[in-house]
């Protein structure tokens, strides 16, 4: 039912910026916590940022002050603004929608972010 499609990834130099977008198939933000995860080769998937239905945000320590998660309810889209990118930010970034009470969630297909030094 819920489909998530990421876009906006690409190649950027260290210190640069990218904005990732996650378009949802419907108005789901009132029911789901939205999140961005990333996975680098040989590493576990890690949580980057979350945005609750009431607008509360949470960030991994490694991205605090550099990344911002936000949403546009009218467009059913969640964003991840990434500034001052570092090579260690290189990973496949995945959008996630989670309803923890119902123990259900959805994943996007992922978008590659590569930060060169």
C-alpha positions in Angstrom: 0.0 0.0 0.0 2.7 2.5 1.0 5.4 3.1 -1.6 8.5 5.2 -0.9 10.7 6.5 -3.7 14.0 8.3 -2.9 15.7 10.7 -5.2 18.4 13.3 -5.1 21.5 11.2 -4.5 24.7 11.6 -6.5 28.3 12.5 -6.4 29.5 15.5 -4.5 32.8 16.8 -3.2 33.5 17.0 0.5 32.0 20.1 2.0 29.2 20.2 -0.5 25.5 19.7 -0.1 22.7 17.4 -1.3 19.0 17.2 -0.6 17.4 13.8 -0.7 13.7 13.4 -1.3 11.4 10.6 -0.3 8.0 10.7 -2.0 5.3 8.7 -0.3 2.3 7.2 -2.2 -0.2 8.8 0.2 -0.7 10.9 3.2 1.0 8.7 5.8 2.8 11.2 8.0 0.1 11.2 10.7 0.5 7.4 11.1 4.2 6.8 10.6 7.5 8.0 11.9 9.6 8.9 8.9 13.3 8.1 8.9 16.4 8.1 6.9 18.9 5.3 7.2 22.2 4.6 5.4 24.4 1.7 4.7 27.9 1.7 3.6 29.7 -1.3 2.1 30.6 -3.8 4.7 28.8 -1.9 7.5 25.4 -2.3 9.2 22.6 -0.1 8.3 22.4 2.9 10.6 19.8 5.4 11.5 20.5 8.9 10.3 17.5 10.9 11.3 13.8 10.5 12.2 10.8 12.8 12.1 7.7 11.9 14.1 4.1 12.7 13.2 4.1 15.7 15.5 7.3 17.1 14.1 9.9 15.9 16.6 13.3 15.2 15.1 16.2 13.0 16.1 19.6 12.7 14.6 22.6 10.4 14.8 25.5 12.1 16.5 27.6 11.9 13.4 25.2 14.1 11.4 24.0 16.6 14.1 24.4 20.1 12.9 24.9 19.1 9.3 21.8 17.2 8.3 18.1 18.3 8.6 15.1 16.1 8.1 11.8 17.8 7.1 8.6 17.2 5.3 6.1 18.8 3.0 2.7 17.4 3.9 1.1 18.8 0.7 3.5 16.9 -1.4 3.7 13.8 0.8 7.4 14.1 0.7 10.1 14.0 3.3 13.5 15.5 2.8 17.0 15.1 4.1 19.1 18.2 3.6 22.8 17.3 3.9 25.3 20.0 4.3 29.1 20.0 4.8 29.2 16.4 3.5 32.1 14.2 4.5 33.6 11.1 2.7 32.3 9.0 5.6 28.8 10.0 4.6 29.1 7.9 1.5 26.4 5.2 1.6 23.2 4.1 0.1 20.5 6.2 1.8 17.1 4.6 2.5 13.8 6.2 3.4 11.7 4.4 6.0 8.2 4.8 7.3 7.5 3.0 10.6 4.4 2.5 12.6 5.9 1.0 15.8 2.6 0.4 17.5 1.4 -1.8 14.6 4.9 -3.2 14.1 4.9 -2.4 10.4 7.1 -0.4 8.1 8.1 0.3 4.6 11.4 1.0 2.8 12.3 2.9 -0.3 14.7 1.4 -2.9 17.6 3.6 -1.8 19.7 6.3 -3.4 23.4 6.4 -3.6 25.3 9.2 -2.1 29.0 9.4 -2.8 31.2 12.1 -1.2 34.7 12.5 -2.7 37.7 13.9 -0.8 
